[in-house]
Amino acid sequence: MIATLITATVIPPAAATPPGATTPLDTTGLYRIVATRNGRVIYAHSFNGHPDTALCNNQSLTKSVVSLLIGIAIGKKYIPSIDEPITTYFPELNNDSDPRKRRIKIRDIMNQASGLWHENLETPNGIPDYLKLDDQTKYVLDQPMLSDPGAVFHYNNAATHLLSAILTKATRQSTLAFAQAYLFGPLHIKNVQWDKMKDGYYDGCGLLSLHLTTDDMNRIGTLLLTQGEFEHRQVVPKAWIDQIVHPTQTYPTPWGFQGSRYALCYYHYTYENDSLTYGLGWGGQFLVTDPPKGLVVTVNQDPNSPRALQQSIDFTQHGWEELYKKLIFKSKKALE
């Protein structure tokens, strides 16, 4: 069983625990892991009776997919650039008493640094109260600014959802329809579940979530390795992939792999001298790309598990390294 193969080095809680002791990684909430290298499946396994083709709740990996859609929209001239002020799509902000709202750019939203009202992840009722709103988009835009645009990183689902509204306004089609035409369709992704917020826009942040199979999410991740190409077709503009993988401005984050930085709805982390670009969703949903190795790993776990937070921590602190070294390549020699 794979659970006996994935092991995690545990920091001993007491002196009685031998240094370097290992314990099997808790796979209680694990659904599926898929790893590909240079487009070839090198590992795929489902756990706990989870069907291989079941749709998974990707949580904030939704943001990473929306980021690709923004890049596609820029490439097709629907959106001028990520430095476009959001007043282009929300002209009502021109009449707001706070002039800072007129300086917010799409880039600021994608960097979690818009300064806009957020749903207070730090409080138990923050997300439920936000989801109950009749018009999430209007509410966020109407609230007082919390900081200057670009100045402060604060993880903000409420603001990120605006990206879906921007896509819809810019392309004059729903976010889902745009994705089906220009991302899911070209990648042969047919099985999709994506719900709308009460404001009528498809969820852009992951609180309702884009649901895909683990395998299909992995296929999306390969676009970061192929400069946006799939089957000799340029699905995402190369220039946008370059911006995602090599962002000009990043912000430190207190979660994910230790020392990660955030930009354009992706995280960045250096592992064994390789620059990883990855997406992260609540409960241990991961899309990890290692461009130098041609590697893409997708992980889906139960976001409703009592261990949801710990599942993510376990993967970043133990699971990734064990998966990378023991299950995928067996030895460093295989990486050469």
C-alpha positions as CSV (number, residue, x, y, z in Angstrom):
1,M,0.0,0.0,0.0
2,I,1.2,3.5,-0.8
3,A,0.4,4.6,2.7
4,T,3.3,2.4,3.9
5,L,5.6,3.9,1.3
6,I,5.1,7.5,2.0
7,T,6.8,8.3,5.2
8,A,7.3,11.6,7.1
9,T,10.2,12.6,9.2
10,V,8.7,13.8,12.5
11,I,10.1,16.5,14.8
12,P,10.2,14.6,18.1
13,P,7.7,16.2,20.6
14,A,9.7,14.8,23.5
15,A,13.2,13.6,24.2
16,A,12.0,10.0,24.4
17,T,11.2,10.0,20.6
18,P,14.4,9.1,18.7
19,P,15.7,11.9,16.4
20,G,14.9,11.1,12.8
21,A,12.0,8.8,13.6
22,T,9.5,8.3,10.8
23,T,5.8,7.6,10.7
24,P,3.5,6.8,7.8
25,L,1.9,9.9,6.3
26,D,-1.7,10.1,7.4
27,T,-3.7,9.4,4.3
28,T,-7.1,9.5,6.0
29,G,-8.4,12.4,3.9
30,L,-6.3,11.8,0.8
31,Y,-8.3,11.3,-2.5
32,R,-5.8,11.1,-5.4
33,I,-2.3,12.0,-6.5
34,V,-1.2,12.3,-10.1
35,A,2.4,13.0,-11.2
36,T,3.5,13.6,-14.7
37,R,7.0,14.3,-16.2
38,N,7.3,15.9,-19.5
39,G,3.6,15.1,-20.1
40,R,3.9,11.4,-19.3
41,V,2.1,9.9,-16.3
42,I,4.7,8.5,-13.9
43,Y,2.5,8.0,-10.9
44,A,-1.3,8.0,-10.3
45,H,-3.1,6.5,-7.4
46,S,-6.4,7.0,-5.6
47,F,-7.1,6.5,-1.9
48,N,-9.9,5.6,0.4
49,G,-12.2,4.3,-2.3
50,H,-12.1,7.6,-4.2
51,P,-12.9,7.0,-7.9
52,D,-10.1,7.9,-10.3
53,T,-12.5,10.1,-12.4
54,A,-14.4,11.8,-9.6
55,L,-14.6,15.6,-9.6
56,C,-12.6,17.1,-6.7
57,N,-13.2,20.3,-4.8
58,N,-10.1,22.3,-5.7
59,Q,-10.8,25.2,-3.4
60,S,-8.2,28.0,-4.1
61,L,-6.7,26.2,-7.0
62,T,-9.7,27.9,-8.7
63,K,-7.6,31.1,-8.4
64,S,-4.8,29.6,-10.3
65,V,-7.1,28.5,-13.2
66,V,-8.7,32.0,-13.3
67,S,-5.2,33.4,-13.6
68,L,-4.7,31.4,-16.8
69,L,-8.0,32.7,-18.1
70,I,-6.9,36.3,-17.4
71,G,-3.8,35.6,-19.4
72,I,-5.8,34.2,-22.3
73,A,-8.1,37.2,-22.2
74,I,-5.1,39.5,-22.4
75,G,-3.7,37.5,-25.3
76,K,-7.0,37.8,-27.2
77,K,-7.2,41.6,-26.5
78,Y,-10.2,41.4,-24.3
79,I,-8.2,42.9,-21.4
80,P,-5.3,45.4,-22.2
81,S,-3.0,44.2,-19.4
82,I,-2.9,43.4,-15.7
83,D,-2.0,47.0,-15.1
84,E,-5.5,48.0,-16.3
85,P,-7.4,49.9,-13.6
86,I,-10.4,48.0,-12.4
87,T,-12.5,51.2,-12.9
88,T,-12.6,50.0,-16.6
89,Y,-14.9,47.3,-15.4
90,F,-16.4,48.9,-12.4
91,P,-16.9,52.6,-13.5
92,E,-19.0,53.3,-10.4
93,L,-15.7,53.5,-8.5
94,N,-15.0,56.8,-10.3
95,N,-17.6,58.3,-8.0
96,D,-16.3,56.8,-4.8
97,S,-15.2,59.2,-2.1
98,D,-11.9,57.3,-1.7
99,P,-9.6,58.1,-4.7
100,R,-7.4,55.0,-3.9
101,K,-10.1,52.8,-5.4
102,R,-9.4,54.4,-8.8
103,R,-5.7,53.3,-8.5
104,I,-6.4,49.5,-8.0
105,K,-5.1,47.4,-10.9
106,I,-6.0,43.9,-11.9
107,R,-2.4,43.1,-10.9
108,D,-3.1,44.2,-7.3
109,I,-6.1,41.9,-7.0
110,M,-4.1,38.9,-8.4
111,N,-1.3,39.7,-5.9
112,Q,-3.7,39.7,-2.9
113,A,-2.7,43.3,-2.4
114,S,-5.7,45.3,-3.6
115,G,-6.4,47.0,-0.3
116,L,-10.1,46.2,-0.7
117,W,-12.4,44.8,2.0
118,H,-11.8,41.1,2.7
119,E,-14.0,38.5,4.2
120,N,-12.0,38.1,7.4
121,L,-10.6,34.6,7.1
122,E,-9.3,35.1,10.7
123,T,-12.9,35.0,12.1
124,P,-15.1,31.9,12.2
125,N,-18.1,33.6,10.4
126,G,-16.1,35.6,7.9
127,I,-16.6,33.2,4.9
128,P,-20.2,32.2,5.7
129,D,-21.3,35.8,6.1
130,Y,-19.6,36.7,2.8
131,L,-21.3,33.9,1.0
132,K,-24.7,35.0,2.3
133,L,-24.4,38.4,0.7
134,D,-26.9,39.0,-2.1
135,D,-24.3,40.8,-4.3
136,Q,-20.7,39.9,-3.3
137,T,-19.1,42.1,-6.0
138,K,-21.0,45.2,-5.1
139,Y,-20.5,44.8,-1.4
140,V,-16.7,44.4,-1.7
141,L,-16.5,47.5,-3.9
142,D,-18.7,49.6,-1.6
143,Q,-16.7,49.0,1.5
144,P,-14.0,51.3,2.8
145,M,-10.4,50.6,1.7
146,L,-8.2,48.8,4.2
147,S,-4.8,49.8,2.8
148,D,-3.3,51.4,-0.3
149,P,-3.3,49.3,-3.5
150,G,-0.2,47.2,-3.8
151,A,1.1,48.1,-0.3
152,V,-0.1,45.2,1.9
153,F,-0.5,41.5,1.2
154,H,-3.7,40.1,2.8
155,Y,-5.3,37.0,1.4
156,N,-8.6,38.1,0.0
157,N,-11.1,35.7,-1.5
158,A,-13.7,38.5,-1.7
159,A,-11.4,40.6,-4.0
160,T,-10.2,37.7,-6.0
161,H,-13.8,36.8,-7.0
162,L,-13.8,40.2,-8.8
163,L,-11.6,38.6,-11.4
164,S,-14.5,36.5,-12.6
165,A,-16.6,39.6,-12.9
166,I,-13.9,41.3,-14.9
167,L,-13.6,38.3,-17.2
168,T,-17.3,38.3,-17.8
169,K,-17.5,42.0,-18.4
170,A,-14.5,42.1,-20.7
171,T,-15.3,39.0,-22.8
172,R,-19.1,39.4,-22.7
173,Q,-19.5,35.8,-21.8
174,S,-19.5,33.9,-18.6
175,T,-16.3,32.8,-17.0
176,L,-17.3,29.2,-17.6
177,A,-18.2,29.7,-21.2
178,F,-14.9,31.5,-21.8
179,A,-13.0,28.7,-20.1
180,Q,-14.8,26.0,-22.1
181,A,-13.9,27.8,-25.3
182,Y,-10.3,28.6,-24.7
183,L,-8.9,26.4,-21.9
184,F,-11.0,23.4,-21.1
185,G,-11.9,22.7,-24.7
186,P,-8.4,22.8,-26.1
187,L,-7.2,20.5,-23.2
188,H,-10.1,18.1,-23.8
189,I,-11.5,18.7,-20.4
190,K,-15.2,17.8,-20.5
191,N,-16.2,17.0,-16.9
192,V,-16.5,20.3,-15.0
193,Q,-18.6,21.6,-12.2
194,W,-18.4,25.3,-11.4
195,D,-21.0,27.2,-9.4
196,K,-22.0,30.9,-9.4
197,M,-22.0,33.3,-6.5
198,K,-25.2,35.0,-5.7
199,D,-24.1,38.0,-7.7
200,G,-24.4,35.9,-10.9
201,Y,-20.7,35.5,-11.6
202,Y,-18.9,32.1,-11.5
203,D,-16.9,31.8,-8.3
204,G,-13.5,33.3,-9.0
205,C,-11.8,32.5,-5.7
206,G,-12.6,28.9,-4.7
207,L,-15.1,29.3,-1.9
208,L,-17.6,27.5,-4.0
209,S,-14.8,26.0,-6.1
210,L,-14.0,24.8,-9.6
211,H,-14.4,21.0,-9.5
212,L,-12.2,19.0,-11.8
213,T,-10.6,15.5,-11.8
214,T,-7.1,15.4,-10.4
215,D,-5.8,14.2,-13.8
216,D,-7.4,17.2,-15.6
217,M,-5.9,19.7,-13.1
218,N,-2.6,18.1,-13.8
219,R,-3.1,18.7,-17.5
220,I,-3.7,22.3,-16.8
221,G,-0.5,22.4,-14.8
222,T,1.5,21.2,-17.7
223,L,0.9,24.5,-19.5
224,L,3.4,26.1,-17.1
225,L,6.0,23.7,-18.4
226,T,5.2,24.0,-22.1
227,Q,5.1,27.8,-22.3
228,G,1.3,27.5,-22.7
229,E,1.2,25.0,-25.6
230,F,-0.8,21.8,-25.8
231,E,-0.8,19.5,-28.8
232,H,1.0,22.2,-30.9
233,R,-1.6,24.8,-30.0
234,Q,-0.9,28.0,-28.1
235,V,-3.6,27.8,-25.4
236,V,-2.2,30.3,-23.0
237,P,0.1,33.1,-24.3
238,K,3.8,32.4,-23.7
239,A,4.2,35.9,-22.3
240,W,1.6,35.2,-19.7
241,I,3.3,31.9,-18.6
242,D,6.5,33.8,-18.3
243,Q,4.9,36.3,-16.0
244,I,3.4,33.6,-13.8
245,V,6.7,31.6,-13.6
246,H,8.9,34.7,-13.3
247,P,6.8,37.5,-11.6
248,T,8.4,40.9,-11.2
249,Q,6.8,41.5,-7.8
250,T,6.1,38.9,-5.1
251,Y,4.8,39.0,-1.6
252,P,5.8,36.7,1.3
253,T,3.2,34.3,2.6
254,P,2.7,32.7,6.0
255,W,1.6,29.3,4.7
256,G,2.5,26.8,2.0
257,F,6.1,25.7,1.7
258,Q,8.1,27.7,4.2
259,G,9.5,30.8,2.6
260,S,7.0,30.9,-0.3
261,R,6.1,34.1,-2.1
262,Y,2.9,34.9,-3.9
263,A,2.1,36.6,-7.2
264,L,-0.6,36.4,-9.9
265,C,-2.5,33.7,-8.0
266,Y,0.4,31.4,-7.7
267,Y,3.1,30.6,-5.1
268,H,6.8,30.4,-5.6
269,Y,9.3,28.3,-3.6
270,T,12.8,27.0,-4.1
271,Y,13.3,23.3,-3.6
272,E,16.7,21.6,-4.1
273,N,17.7,24.6,-6.3
274,D,14.7,24.3,-8.5
275,S,12.2,27.2,-8.6
276,L,8.7,25.6,-8.0
277,T,5.5,27.4,-9.1
278,Y,2.5,26.0,-7.4
279,G,-1.2,26.5,-6.5
280,L,-2.6,25.7,-3.1
281,G,-6.2,25.2,-1.9
282,W,-7.7,24.7,1.5
283,G,-7.5,21.1,2.9
284,G,-4.4,20.1,1.0
285,Q,-5.3,20.7,-2.7
286,F,-2.0,21.1,-4.6
287,L,-0.8,21.8,-8.1
288,V,3.0,21.8,-8.0
289,T,5.1,22.4,-11.0
290,D,8.9,21.9,-11.2
291,P,9.8,23.3,-14.6
292,P,13.5,22.3,-14.5
293,K,12.5,18.7,-14.0
294,G,9.4,18.8,-16.3
295,L,7.4,17.7,-13.3
296,V,3.7,18.3,-12.4
297,V,2.1,16.9,-9.3
298,T,-1.5,17.3,-8.4
299,V,-3.0,16.3,-5.1
300,N,-6.6,16.3,-3.9
301,Q,-7.7,15.7,-0.4
302,D,-11.0,16.1,1.6
303,P,-11.5,19.8,2.2
304,N,-14.2,19.1,4.9
305,S,-12.0,16.8,7.0
306,P,-11.4,17.8,10.6
307,R,-7.7,17.6,9.6
308,A,-8.1,19.9,6.6
309,L,-5.5,22.4,7.8
310,Q,-3.1,19.7,9.0
311,Q,-3.4,17.9,5.6
312,S,-1.9,20.9,3.9
313,I,0.8,21.2,6.5
314,D,1.7,17.5,6.4
315,F,2.1,17.7,2.6
316,T,4.4,20.7,2.6
317,Q,6.5,19.6,5.6
318,H,6.8,15.9,4.8
319,G,4.7,14.5,1.9
320,W,6.2,16.5,-0.9
321,E,9.7,15.5,-0.2
322,E,8.9,11.9,0.3
323,L,6.7,11.8,-2.8
324,Y,9.4,13.5,-4.8
325,K,12.3,11.3,-3.7
326,K,10.8,7.9,-3.0
327,L,7.7,7.5,-5.1
328,I,8.4,9.5,-8.2
329,F,12.1,9.1,-9.0
330,K,13.1,6.5,-6.4
331,S,16.6,8.1,-6.3
332,K,18.4,11.2,-7.4
333,K,20.0,9.3,-10.2
334,A,16.6,9.1,-11.9
335,L,16.6,12.9,-12.1
336,E,19.7,13.1,-14.1
